[in-house]
Amino acid sequence: MTDFECFGLAEPLLRALKGEGYETPTPIQTRAIPVLMNDQDMVGIAQTGTGKTAAFTLPVLTSIVEDKRKRVPKACSALILAPTRELAAQIVQNIRTYSKFTRVSVALIVGGVRPGPQVKAMRAGVDIIVATPGRLLDHMNTGAITLDWTETVVLDEADQMMDLGFLPAIRKIMQSLQQDRSTALFSATMPKEIRRLANDFLDNPVEVAVAAVSKPIERIEQSVRLVDRNQKRDLLTELVSEKSVERAVVFTRTKRGADRVCRHLRDAGLNVAAIHGDKTQAQRDRALKQFKDGRVAILVATDIAARGIDIDGVSHVFNFDLPEVPEAYVHRIGRTARAGRSGVAISLCDASERHLLRAIEKLTGSRIEGGPEEGGVAPVQGGEANDNERDDRRTKRHRRGRPFRQKAKEQSDKQKTRETVNSANLSDERNSKPAKHRRRTRRPGGKPRFKKAAA
């Protein structure tokens, strides 16, 4: 199929696609849209940046436009689940672009914002809900949203949602849906163990794989710089300052690391913003908007921004830290070379990350230019542990139990409580002292008694 008219999409959608410059469907769209138009369950595997969002939203929109379904209060006809707020917001933006000549309504249900406006938006019902699993489950528990009328479910970046611990919430959501529904899972990677879990949600799914599993886009020029850990920030500053870097995303492994890198680049006079899980939703939205508008040329991020964020014109991706999960590398560098363009991905690797580099090369099946076979890793200097090691230790403490900051706060609160109680007791003793002193004597039976002291 050489154009979108061959799929039988609704005429208003074709008009919107033409206005946006969509002419030739991508491989995932060519193979996935006919399957979803027939209401079949499907597992879609394609590289990031190949048009997965249009592949599942266009059939959903066509079904809603042609059926002219009546909206039910607190309900929706189609549900799309995404792992992050940013990806969910990006999907909503695409849906509104494709359906601008229709009356399709869509609601964004994500955490990090007040639930009140979301409850209000759902009172009359909508055609499509795009949500993160946690906030959707909260609204379902309060009765603000019901899925009794939902006929289509899409899990975008399904492997990440399951891998990050969303599986219990997803199971509860799926159990609330009617049995007669169509379900689709889309992702850039689909490991075998994740696929087995995904099969619990699907009925004889059609598997559509348009690229080898976990292979980066060929248009991305990949390289690695072997560097001492203490020189990483200086080297990064030098690389992002080159004239060829028009717009760049820098990935770090931890949230604290992202803030440190952002401060370092800002001190060097570069226009930079940071985005990670500790930022409020308003701060994250503002940073993304500034980056998309070109007011900020460099975005420092954790893996929260690695999946599904479609930002045009990203010329470079820098891995300041190599990811601990090799599949995350594919998603990170997929922020560049989108919409048929080329891109550059440069990774900074110190001696402690050499095993992570080998895992990435094993996953992708190819050597990365500049790796250990071309000169080896720079020696590690002695001294204090580097920032990442400290962050890793903090992360492990967080996973083992209560966050260390919370424990410190509780200890401080307990100390303040003890001081307050001791102070109150001392005050009570002083205030309860009688005007005339009493002395304690004993009765003949040995029981104590009090009598007034002699004048």
Order of alpha helices (4+ residues) and beta strands (2+ residues): alpha-alpha-beta-alpha-beta-alpha-beta-alpha-beta-alpha-beta-alpha-alpha-beta-alpha-beta-beta-alpha-beta-alpha-beta-alpha-beta-beta-alpha-beta-alpha-alpha-alpha-beta-beta
